């Protein structure tokens, strides 16, 4: 029987077979958590799930956010379009089932 090393993310229990990927995922979740906390501190009464979703969106696309902050705000339009497609897809799938 073979032994396979696995790494578990403490934040959400995700499992990885590559330590580098597990560390990168954990750092992304930490960044998302900080984005969410910032958003919730600045917009009182924001829905918790919406705040978390936005934090994850920013963290997952941090390279585009960095480019936008460096003077290329147009790159966020690409992110907005892909986010619309992602947001629409699950409802269409649920409606067809």
VMD Tcl script that builds the backbone (N, CA, C; Angstrom):
set m [mol new atoms 291]
animate dup $m
set s [atomselect $m all]
$s set {name element resname resid chain x y z} {
  {N N UNK 1 A 0.840 -1.160 0.000}
  {CA C UNK 1 A 0.000 0.000 0.000}
  {C C UNK 1 A 0.897 1.239 0.000}
  {N N UNK 2 A 0.552 2.203 -0.861}
  {CA C UNK 2 A 1.325 3.440 -0.973}
  {C C UNK 2 A 0.814 4.471 0.026}
  {N N UNK 3 A 1.725 5.293 0.483}
  {CA C UNK 3 A 1.369 6.384 1.382}
  {C C UNK 3 A 1.445 7.682 0.582}
  {N N UNK 4 A 0.389 8.467 0.648}
  {CA C UNK 4 A 0.332 9.722 -0.084}
  {C C UNK 4 A 0.245 10.864 0.926}
  {N N UNK 5 A 1.183 11.782 0.822}
  {CA C UNK 5 A 1.172 12.947 1.721}
  {C C UNK 5 A 0.083 13.915 1.267}
  {N N UNK 6 A -0.678 14.424 2.235}
  {CA C UNK 6 A -1.743 15.382 1.944}
  {C C UNK 6 A -1.610 16.547 2.920}
  {N N UNK 7 A -1.985 17.733 2.460}
  {CA C UNK 7 A -1.981 18.913 3.295}
  {C C UNK 7 A -3.404 19.417 3.396}
  {N N UNK 8 A -3.814 19.727 4.614}
  {CA C UNK 8 A -5.170 20.177 4.867}
  {C C UNK 8 A -5.151 21.651 5.249}
  {N N UNK 9 A -6.031 22.415 4.627}
  {CA C UNK 9 A -6.158 23.837 4.939}
  {C C UNK 9 A -7.001 23.969 6.204}
  {N N UNK 10 A -6.453 24.634 7.220}
  {CA C UNK 10 A -7.159 24.809 8.490}
  {C C UNK 10 A -8.425 25.637 8.356}
  {N N UNK 11 A -8.439 26.566 7.422}
  {CA C UNK 11 A -9.550 27.507 7.317}
  {C C UNK 11 A -10.841 26.872 6.814}
  {N N UNK 12 A -10.736 25.953 5.844}
  {CA C UNK 12 A -11.967 25.373 5.300}
  {C C UNK 12 A -11.900 23.861 5.091}
  {N N UNK 13 A -10.810 23.253 5.467}
  {CA C UNK 13 A -10.715 21.803 5.376}
  {C C UNK 13 A -10.350 21.262 4.004}
  {N N UNK 14 A -10.038 22.133 3.048}
  {CA C UNK 14 A -9.637 21.677 1.709}
  {C C UNK 14 A -8.360 20.855 1.809}
  {N N UNK 15 A -8.269 19.838 0.974}
  {CA C UNK 15 A -7.100 18.952 0.980}
  {C C UNK 15 A -6.294 19.153 -0.302}
  {N N UNK 16 A -4.962 19.100 -0.172}
  {CA C UNK 16 A -4.056 19.281 -1.299}
  {C C UNK 16 A -2.970 18.216 -1.254}
  {N N UNK 17 A -2.525 17.797 -2.429}
  {CA C UNK 17 A -1.430 16.838 -2.483}
  {C C UNK 17 A -0.093 17.541 -2.747}
  {N N UNK 18 A -0.117 18.870 -2.782}
  {CA C UNK 18 A 1.077 19.676 -3.022}
  {C C UNK 18 A 1.135 20.783 -1.961}
  {N N UNK 19 A 2.194 20.801 -1.176}
  {CA C UNK 19 A 2.321 21.777 -0.090}
  {C C UNK 19 A 2.321 23.208 -0.614}
  {N N UNK 20 A 2.958 23.452 -1.737}
  {CA C UNK 20 A 3.015 24.801 -2.296}
  {C C UNK 20 A 1.608 25.294 -2.651}
  {N N UNK 21 A 0.788 24.436 -3.238}
  {CA C UNK 21 A -0.585 24.808 -3.577}
  {C C UNK 21 A -1.415 25.036 -2.321}
  {N N UNK 22 A -1.192 24.212 -1.314}
  {CA C UNK 22 A -1.921 24.365 -0.047}
  {C C UNK 22 A -1.569 25.692 0.614}
  {N N UNK 23 A -0.291 26.055 0.618}
  {CA C UNK 23 A 0.134 27.329 1.204}
  {C C UNK 23 A -0.437 28.516 0.429}
  {N N UNK 24 A -0.425 28.427 -0.893}
  {CA C UNK 24 A -0.968 29.515 -1.720}
  {C C UNK 24 A -2.466 29.676 -1.477}
  {N N UNK 25 A -3.168 28.569 -1.358}
  {CA C UNK 25 A -4.612 28.610 -1.107}
  {C C UNK 25 A -4.895 29.213 0.267}
  {N N UNK 26 A -4.108 28.831 1.259}
  {CA C UNK 26 A -4.285 29.370 2.605}
  {C C UNK 26 A -4.030 30.874 2.626}
  {N N UNK 27 A -3.004 31.329 1.901}
  {CA C UNK 27 A -2.725 32.764 1.830}
  {C C UNK 27 A -3.858 33.505 1.129}
  {N N UNK 28 A -4.433 32.900 0.093}
  {CA C UNK 28 A -5.559 33.519 -0.602}
  {C C UNK 28 A -6.751 33.655 0.335}
  {N N UNK 29 A -7.027 32.614 1.133}
  {CA C UNK 29 A -8.136 32.681 2.077}
  {C C UNK 29 A -7.885 33.732 3.162}
  {N N UNK 30 A -6.637 33.867 3.581}
  {CA C UNK 30 A -6.299 34.878 4.585}
  {C C UNK 30 A -6.527 36.285 4.018}
  {N N UNK 31 A -6.123 36.501 2.767}
  {CA C UNK 31 A -6.340 37.786 2.120}
  {C C UNK 31 A -7.832 38.059 1.968}
  {N N UNK 32 A -8.594 37.050 1.572}
  {CA C UNK 32 A -10.045 37.200 1.428}
  {C C UNK 32 A -10.676 37.572 2.762}
  {N N UNK 33 A -10.206 36.963 3.826}
  {CA C UNK 33 A -10.715 37.266 5.164}
  {C C UNK 33 A -10.459 38.724 5.532}
  {N N UNK 34 A -9.278 39.225 5.173}
  {CA C UNK 34 A -8.942 40.619 5.469}
  {C C UNK 34 A -9.762 41.592 4.612}
  {N N UNK 35 A -9.955 41.252 3.333}
  {CA C UNK 35 A -10.812 42.077 2.477}
  {C C UNK 35 A -12.233 42.119 3.041}
  {N N UNK 36 A -12.723 40.982 3.477}
  {CA C UNK 36 A -14.078 40.905 4.037}
  {C C UNK 36 A -14.188 41.743 5.303}
  {N N UNK 37 A -13.207 41.629 6.175}
  {CA C UNK 37 A -13.224 42.410 7.419}
  {C C UNK 37 A -13.197 43.905 7.120}
  {N N UNK 38 A -12.388 44.316 6.151}
  {CA C UNK 38 A -12.323 45.719 5.765}
  {C C UNK 38 A -13.671 46.192 5.236}
  {N N UNK 39 A -14.261 45.421 4.358}
  {CA C UNK 39 A -15.562 45.771 3.783}
  {C C UNK 39 A -16.626 45.883 4.868}
  {N N UNK 40 A -16.664 44.904 5.764}
  {CA C UNK 40 A -17.666 44.913 6.835}
  {C C UNK 40 A -17.453 46.075 7.801}
  {N N UNK 41 A -16.200 46.502 8.000}
  {CA C UNK 41 A -15.940 47.627 8.898}
  {C C UNK 41 A -16.337 48.960 8.273}
  {N N UNK 42 A -16.339 49.017 6.957}
  {CA C UNK 42 A -16.640 50.274 6.270}
  {C C UNK 42 A -18.095 50.393 5.824}
  {N N UNK 43 A -18.790 49.265 5.714}
  {CA C UNK 43 A -20.189 49.278 5.283}
  {C C UNK 43 A -21.006 48.528 6.338}
  {N N UNK 44 A -21.479 49.264 7.347}
  {CA C UNK 44 A -22.255 48.628 8.417}
  {C C UNK 44 A -23.525 47.974 7.860}
  {N N UNK 45 A -23.832 46.807 8.365}
  {CA C UNK 45 A -25.054 46.112 7.973}
  {C C UNK 45 A -24.951 45.322 6.686}
  {N N UNK 46 A -23.758 45.235 6.090}
  {CA C UNK 46 A -23.617 44.460 4.858}
  {C C UNK 46 A -23.882 42.991 5.157}
  {N N UNK 47 A -24.527 42.321 4.249}
  {CA C UNK 47 A -24.803 40.895 4.391}
  {C C UNK 47 A -23.478 40.134 4.492}
  {N N UNK 48 A -23.381 39.260 5.479}
  {CA C UNK 48 A -22.131 38.531 5.721}
  {C C UNK 48 A -21.708 37.698 4.513}
  {N N UNK 49 A -22.667 37.011 3.893}
  {CA C UNK 49 A -22.332 36.174 2.729}
  {C C UNK 49 A -21.866 37.022 1.555}
  {N N UNK 50 A -22.485 38.181 1.358}
  {CA C UNK 50 A -22.074 39.080 0.280}
  {C C UNK 50 A -20.666 39.605 0.544}
  {N N UNK 51 A -20.378 39.944 1.791}
  {CA C UNK 51 A -19.045 40.410 2.153}
  {C C UNK 51 A -17.989 39.352 1.909}
  {N N UNK 52 A -18.297 38.118 2.296}
  {CA C UNK 52 A -17.357 37.015 2.074}
  {C C UNK 52 A -17.154 36.759 0.592}
  {N N UNK 53 A -18.226 36.804 -0.180}
  {CA C UNK 53 A -18.130 36.572 -1.619}
  {C C UNK 53 A -17.258 37.640 -2.273}
  {N N UNK 54 A -17.436 38.900 -1.858}
  {CA C UNK 54 A -16.640 39.976 -2.419}
  {C C UNK 54 A -15.179 39.841 -2.004}
  {N N UNK 55 A -14.937 39.475 -0.750}
  {CA C UNK 55 A -13.568 39.266 -0.285}
  {C C UNK 55 A -12.870 38.172 -1.072}
  {N N UNK 56 A -13.581 37.076 -1.323}
  {CA C UNK 56 A -13.014 35.985 -2.120}
  {C C UNK 56 A -12.780 36.414 -3.565}
  {N N UNK 57 A -13.696 37.194 -4.124}
  {CA C UNK 57 A -13.533 37.689 -5.494}
  {C C UNK 57 A -12.265 38.520 -5.613}
  {N N UNK 58 A -12.061 39.442 -4.671}
  {CA C UNK 58 A -10.855 40.274 -4.701}
  {C C UNK 58 A -9.593 39.439 -4.504}
  {N N UNK 59 A -9.613 38.526 -3.552}
  {CA C UNK 59 A -8.428 37.713 -3.263}
  {C C UNK 59 A -8.083 36.786 -4.424}
  {N N UNK 60 A -9.099 36.186 -5.038}
  {CA C UNK 60 A -8.854 35.289 -6.171}
  {C C UNK 60 A -8.333 36.027 -7.392}
  {N N UNK 61 A -8.573 37.321 -7.451}
  {CA C UNK 61 A -8.170 38.121 -8.604}
  {C C UNK 61 A -7.232 39.251 -8.195}
  {N N UNK 62 A -6.390 38.971 -7.226}
  {CA C UNK 62 A -5.529 40.012 -6.666}
  {C C UNK 62 A -4.603 40.633 -7.716}
  {N N UNK 63 A -4.171 39.871 -8.698}
  {CA C UNK 63 A -3.284 40.426 -9.725}
  {C C UNK 63 A -4.002 41.510 -10.529}
  {N N UNK 64 A -5.273 41.289 -10.861}
  {CA C UNK 64 A -6.044 42.311 -11.566}
  {C C UNK 64 A -6.280 43.528 -10.681}
  {N N UNK 65 A -6.531 43.302 -9.394}
  {CA C UNK 65 A -6.731 44.410 -8.454}
  {C C UNK 65 A -5.445 45.238 -8.362}
  {N N UNK 66 A -4.311 44.578 -8.313}
  {CA C UNK 66 A -3.018 45.277 -8.257}
  {C C UNK 66 A -2.820 46.107 -9.518}
  {N N UNK 67 A -3.128 45.533 -10.684}
  {CA C UNK 67 A -2.994 46.274 -11.940}
  {C C UNK 67 A -3.895 47.502 -11.943}
  {N N UNK 68 A -5.107 47.343 -11.453}
  {CA C UNK 68 A -6.045 48.469 -11.394}
  {C C UNK 68 A -5.513 49.572 -10.485}
  {N N UNK 69 A -4.934 49.196 -9.364}
  {CA C UNK 69 A -4.390 50.176 -8.424}
  {C C UNK 69 A -3.149 50.877 -8.990}
  {N N UNK 70 A -2.498 50.231 -9.940}
  {CA C UNK 70 A -1.297 50.820 -10.546}
  {C C UNK 70 A -1.630 51.655 -11.780}
  {N N UNK 71 A -2.912 51.986 -11.959}
  {CA C UNK 71 A -3.258 52.887 -13.044}
  {C C UNK 71 A -3.949 52.259 -14.241}
  {N N UNK 72 A -4.354 51.012 -14.133}
  {CA C UNK 72 A -5.064 50.355 -15.231}
  {C C UNK 72 A -6.449 49.908 -14.760}
  {N N UNK 73 A -7.323 50.850 -14.401}
  {CA C UNK 73 A -8.636 50.486 -13.861}
  {C C UNK 73 A -9.504 49.703 -14.839}
  {N N UNK 74 A -9.213 49.793 -16.121}
  {CA C UNK 74 A -9.988 49.069 -17.128}
  {C C UNK 74 A -9.928 47.557 -16.982}
  {N N UNK 75 A -8.893 47.050 -16.324}
  {CA C UNK 75 A -8.790 45.597 -16.175}
  {C C UNK 75 A -9.915 45.048 -15.301}
  {N N UNK 76 A -10.485 45.901 -14.456}
  {CA C UNK 76 A -11.579 45.446 -13.586}
  {C C UNK 76 A -12.856 45.171 -14.378}
  {N N UNK 77 A -12.973 45.781 -15.573}
  {CA C UNK 77 A -14.133 45.501 -16.411}
  {C C UNK 77 A -14.135 44.021 -16.811}
  {N N UNK 78 A -12.968 43.501 -17.118}
  {CA C UNK 78 A -12.844 42.077 -17.449}
  {C C UNK 78 A -13.292 41.217 -16.273}
  {N N UNK 79 A -12.883 41.605 -15.076}
  {CA C UNK 79 A -13.269 40.887 -13.867}
  {C C UNK 79 A -14.771 40.984 -13.638}
  {N N UNK 80 A -15.333 42.166 -13.856}
  {CA C UNK 80 A -16.778 42.357 -13.671}
  {C C UNK 80 A -17.563 41.474 -14.630}
  {N N UNK 81 A -17.117 41.364 -15.851}
  {CA C UNK 81 A -17.816 40.534 -16.838}
  {C C UNK 81 A -17.724 39.054 -16.478}
  {N N UNK 82 A -16.555 38.599 -16.056}
  {CA C UNK 82 A -16.421 37.188 -15.694}
  {C C UNK 82 A -17.196 36.879 -14.422}
  {N N UNK 83 A -17.292 37.849 -13.504}
  {CA C UNK 83 A -18.062 37.643 -12.272}
  {C C UNK 83 A -19.547 37.539 -12.583}
  {N N UNK 84 A -20.037 38.310 -13.557}
  {CA C UNK 84 A -21.440 38.222 -13.955}
  {C C UNK 84 A -21.742 36.843 -14.515}
  {N N UNK 85 A -20.857 36.336 -15.340}
  {CA C UNK 85 A -21.052 35.017 -15.937}
  {C C UNK 85 A -21.077 33.956 -14.849}
  {N N UNK 86 A -20.161 34.040 -13.895}
  {CA C UNK 86 A -20.107 33.083 -12.798}
  {C C UNK 86 A -21.364 33.171 -11.941}
  {N N UNK 87 A -21.819 34.386 -11.671}
  {CA C UNK 87 A -23.009 34.568 -10.832}
  {C C UNK 87 A -24.257 34.066 -11.530}
  {N N UNK 88 A -24.321 34.194 -12.843}
  {CA C UNK 88 A -25.500 33.781 -13.594}
  {C C UNK 88 A -25.524 32.270 -13.789}
  {N N UNK 89 A -24.383 31.669 -14.007}
  {CA C UNK 89 A -24.321 30.237 -14.319}
  {C C UNK 89 A -24.981 29.328 -13.303}
  {N N UNK 90 A -24.713 29.461 -11.992}
  {CA C UNK 90 A -25.361 28.553 -11.036}
  {C C UNK 90 A -26.869 28.630 -11.060}
  {N N UNK 91 A -27.448 29.839 -11.241}
  {CA C UNK 91 A -28.905 29.928 -11.244}
  {C C UNK 91 A -29.492 29.274 -12.475}
  {N N UNK 92 A -28.813 29.406 -13.600}
  {CA C UNK 92 A -29.298 28.745 -14.808}
  {C C UNK 92 A -29.247 27.236 -14.636}
  {N N UNK 93 A -28.174 26.752 -14.037}
  {CA C UNK 93 A -28.042 25.320 -13.813}
  {C C UNK 93 A -29.148 24.820 -12.883}
  {N N UNK 94 A -29.406 25.563 -11.805}
  {CA C UNK 94 A -30.421 25.159 -10.853}
  {C C UNK 94 A -31.804 25.196 -11.489}
  {N N UNK 95 A -32.033 26.151 -12.386}
  {CA C UNK 95 A -33.344 26.276 -13.017}
  {C C UNK 95 A -33.616 25.139 -13.997}
  {N N UNK 96 A -32.543 24.593 -14.600}
  {CA C UNK 96 A -32.735 23.538 -15.590}
  {C C UNK 96 A -32.859 22.163 -14.967}
  {N N UNK 97 A -32.547 22.042 -13.690}
  {CA C UNK 97 A -32.599 20.713 -13.059}
  {C C UNK 97 A -33.956 20.361 -12.580}
}
mol reanalyze $m
mol bondsrecalc $m
mol representation Tube
mol addrep $m
